[in-house]
Amino acid sequence: MRNTILFLLLMIAVVGGITLYANIAQPAVPVTPDSGFKVVEVAQGLEHPWAMAFLPDGRLLVTERPGRLRIISKNGQLKAPLGNVPAVYAEGQGGLLDVVLAPDFDTSKRIFFSFAEPQPEGKANTAVASARLNENELDDVNIIFHQNPAVEGGNHFGSRLAFASDGTLFIGLGERFDYSEKAQDKNVELGKIVHIHQDGSPVADNPFGSKVWSYGHRNIQGLAFDPHGALWEFEHGARGGDELNIITKGANYGWPVITYSHDYVTRLPLGEGTERSDVVPPLKQWTPSFAPSGMMFYSADKFPAWQGNLFVGALAHKHLKRLTLKGQKVVDEEILLEDRQQRIRDVRQGPDGFIYVLTDEDNGQILRLEPAL
């Protein structure tokens, strides 16, 4: 009897120890012996996180698609969702989406975020709001942009945000899964990049006398300025034809008439071809699609060999892609994190110089890439 009791106590201690160990951040393990980096799991328990932004003190601001905005401590602790976030259309691919800090965040405490906005008759559009960030809630929330028109369906809201050096805001908008030529119509905002001031007003030198800056896009999931001030963009194709573009004022990027995409049912090529004189060709296209999401130019010194490289997440192929650039050309490509088989939604450079990625899953994670010891 005494031995039985001792055995049970020992088993309780062992199981308790395993449970405690499982809730402590585990030592980082290199992905492969020669990978040159290791992966640290910073946080978990997020529901389909979509975007992250670093606060000046190193904490993270993270969106979750169902409509939650959270601050995450440097040691990975999730705070309760912030209050006063606008209602979102959390259907399909819709919900709370991108988030960025205002260029003057240190003094203004303002953030900007995009979301699928519910509209009457079951419709929705992409909207962008600004707000003042407090520890427990948002104050002074203003919706500064509403995509025109609102349409039915829960696909292709796009909605990546990027601030230019002059403080104006670029917004990448999806075409809302529309195969008509609305992305070619400069009077609507489907399949466009728009350019606005922080109060939502159009910038005076926009090319068409509206908020539209460029057109002919499909579903924009990556938008970032390179170190030289050029605006780069990633967008999804259909069954192929994912595109990497450099965005220029007033340019046409082709969708749905000039494209490398294919019909989902017939698998036949879409549009009238892959080239036309008035359409800017992509820097590179990927067929089959890997479903790009998030993008970041690496500029820190933790990975000296990766300086100037472009990183992008892959949703369909579940990896992180590293692109080596020579000027404005992609000259090499490496696939990272493929062994983890996680959908990578966002990638950012941290203030510590490490690389952070966000996995879009029911139990979404924040991962940190560090140099291997």
N, C-alpha and C positions, 0 to 999 in steps of 0.2 A: 504493500500500500504506500509505504513511504517512498519507494522508488518510483511508483506511478506518479505521485504528486510532484516529485522532483523533476520527472520527465516533462510533465505538463507545464510547470513553471519555466523550464528551459525553452520549450517550444514557444510559449507566449513571449519570452524575451527575444527569441530569434525573429519571430514574425514582427514584433514591434520594432525591432532594429531595422528589419528590411523596409518596413513602412516609413520609418523616420528617414532612412537613407534615401528612399525614393523621392522624398520631398525636399531634399537638399540639392542644390545645383551640383551636377556631376562634373568631374574633371573633363576638360575638352579632349577629344580624341581626333587625331589626324584622319581625314577622310580616306586617304591612301598613303602608303609610306613615303611617296615622293610628291605628294600634292603641294607641299610648300605652305599649307595653311591647316588650321584646325577649326572646328566648329564648336561654339559655345551656345547652349540653349539659354537665352536670357529670360524669356517669359513664355508662358503657355496659357491655355484656357480662354483664348479669344475666339469669338464666333465670327468667322469669315471676315477677318480684318482686311482693310482695303488700302490704307495709306498710313504713313507715319511721318512725323516732323519732330526734330530735336529742339527742345527748349534750351535756352542759354545755360542752364545749370546741369545739362546732360540728361535730364529726364525726357521721356518720349510722350508725345501726343499721338494717339492712335485712334483711327476710326474703325468701327465695326459696321458691316453692311446693314444689319437690322435696325440701325439708328442710334447706336451708342458711341459716345466720344469719351475716351479715358486718358488719364495721365498715368504713366507707368514709371515707377521709380527706377533708379540706376541699377538696383539689385533685382529688378524684374517683378516687383509687387504691383498688382493691379489695383488701382483705386476704384471706388464706386463710379459709375457713369456720371458725367457732368450733367447738370440740369439745364433747362432752357434750350435744348437742341430742337430745331424745327422738326415737325412731323415729316417722315420720309415715305416714299412709295417703295416699300420693301418687297417687291415682287420680281421674280426672275433675277436679272442682273442689277436691279435697282436697289437703292438704299442710300446710306451715308457713304460717301466716296472719298475724294481727295481732300487733303488738308495741307496748308502751308502757313508759315508765319509771315506777317507783314514785314516789309523791309525795315521798318522802324519799330519792331516789336519791343525792343529794350525800353522804349519810352511809352509807346502807345498801348502795349499789351494786346494788340489786335491780331486775330487770326482770320484766315479766309478758308472756306470749305465748300465743297460741291456736294450735291445730293440729287437723287431723283425726287422730284416734287409732285405730290398727288394733285390732280386736277379733276374737275367735274366729269361725269360720264365715264369714269374708269380710265381716263387718260393721264399722262404724266409727261413731264419734261425735265431737262437738266437745269438746275438752278445753282446759283452761287451766293453765299451769304458771308458777311463779315460780322465779327463779334469781338467783344473784349473778354479775354480769358481771366477767370478767377479760379481759385483752388477747387471750388465745388460746383461752379455753374458758369454759364455764359451770360454776359450782360450786353446791353445795347446791340441786340441782334438785328441786322438789317439785310434783307434779301436784295442784292444789288443787280442780279441778272436772272432772267427767266428765258430759257430757250423758246424760240418761236418757230413752228407751232408745237403745242402739246399733241401727242398722238397716243394711240392705244399700244399696248404691248410692254413687255418688261426687258427688252434687249437693247444693247448698244447705246448706253448713255454717255460713253466716252468720259469726259470731264476731268482730265488732268489739268493742273494749274501750274503756271510758271511766271514769276515776276521778272520783268526786264530791269536793267540797271537804272532806268529812269523812274522806277516805281510803278509803271503801268503793268497791267495784268493780261496775260494770254490764257485763253481757255480752249482746250481741245474738246470738240463736241462730236459724239457719234451720230450716225445717220439714221439711228433708230430702226435698223434692220429693214430699211426701205430700198427696194430695188428699182424704183422709178428714178427719174433724174433730178430729184429734189436736191441732192448734194451738188448738182451743177447750177441750181437756181440761187443766185446771189441775194434774192429777196427773202429767203428763209434761212434758218440757222441750223439745219440738219446737215451733218457732214462738213462742218466748218471749223476754222480756228477764228475766234473773235478776240478783239483787242480793245480793252476798256480801261478807264481810270478806276481808282479804288472806290469811287462813289457809283460806279456802274455806267457812267456816261461814255460815249464813244470817243476814241482818240481822234483829234482833228485831222491827222494825216492818213487815216485809214483810206484804202484805195477806192472804196465804192460809196462813200458818203454814209456809211452805216457802221455797225460794229464788226462787220466781217473783214478779216485780214487775208485769209486764203480759203479755197474751196475745193470740192472734189475729193473729200476724205471719206473713209469708211468709219471704223470704230477706233478712235484715238485712245490708246492706253499708255502712251509714254510721251512726255514733253519736257525738254530740258535745254538750257543754254550751255554751250561749250565754253571753255575758258577764254575764247576769243570773241564771244558775244553772239555767235550764230545760234539760231533756234533749231533744234533737232526734234524729230517726231517719229514715233513708232505707231503703226496702225495695223489692225487685224485685216487680213484678207479672208476670202471664203474658199475653203478647201484648197489653200495655197495662196500665194501672193501677199503674205505679210510684208509690209514695206517699212524701210527706214528712209526718211526724207529730211532734207534741210529746207526749212520753210522760208520763203521769200514773199515779200509784199505783193498781194494781188494775184498770186500764182494759182494755176489749176493743177490739181494732183490726180485727176482722172476719173475717180469713181462716179458712176458705175460703167462708164463708156470705154475708158482705157484702163485696163486692169490685167493682172496676172491671176485673177480669181476664177473659180469654177463653180457651177451650179451645184447645190447640195444634193439634188435629186438626180439630174441627168449626168452630172460631172462634166458637162460640156463647158468650154471657155465662156466667160461672161463678157459682154461688151463687144466692141467692134475691133478690138485688137489690143496689143500691148504698147504701142507707140503712136504718138501723134505730135505734130510739130508744136502745138500750143499747150501741150501737157508736159509738166516737169517729170522726168523719169526718176524712179527711186534710186537712191545710192546703192541699195541692195534689196533684193526680194528673196523671200524664203518659200519654197514649195517642196514638201508639204508644210503646212502652217505649224509653228510652234506656239502661237498665241502669245505675243509679247505683252508684258505689263510692267510698268515702272521703268525708269531709266536713270542712270547716274554716270557722270564723268568723274573718274577717280583722280584726285589731285594731292592726296596726303603722302606721307613718307613711310607709313607702316609697311607698304608693299611697293618698294621703289621700282621694281620691274613692271608694275601695273600702272604707273603714272600716265595719265592721258588716255587710258583705256575706257571704253564705254561698256557699262554693265546693264543687262536687261533681264528681267524675270521671264520665265516660260510657264504658262498655265497648262497648256495641253501636253507638252513634253516633259514637264515637271523637272526643271533644272534652272540654273543660273548661267547665263551666257556672257562670256567675256570677249569683247571685240577689240582687236588691235587696230588702231587707225594710223594711216599715213596721210596727213593733211585731212582731207574730207573723203577719204576712201577707206573701206574696210579691207584690210590685207590679211587678217588671220582671225580665227574664231576658236574658242575653247569652251567646252561644256563642263560646268562645275556643279556639284551637289546632286548629280543625277542619281547616285546610289540611294539618296534619301526618299526619292519618289514623292516629293511634295510640290504642290502648286505654288510657284513664287509670284506673288502679287505686286510687291514693291521692293525696291532696293535703294538704300541711302548710304552716304558716307557720314559716319559719326564724327562729332567734335574731337574724339580721341584718335581719329585716323583709321579706325577699323571699318569694316563693311558690314552693314546690317541688312538682313532680308526679312520679309514678312510672308508667312505662308497662309494661303487662302483656303482654310479648312474649317470644319466644325470646331476642332480644337486647334485653332491657329496659333502659331508660334512666332516669336522674334528670335532670329539666329544671328550670331556675330561671328564673322570670319576674322581670325587672328593669325599672324605668322606662326608656323609650326616651330617648336623649340628645337 
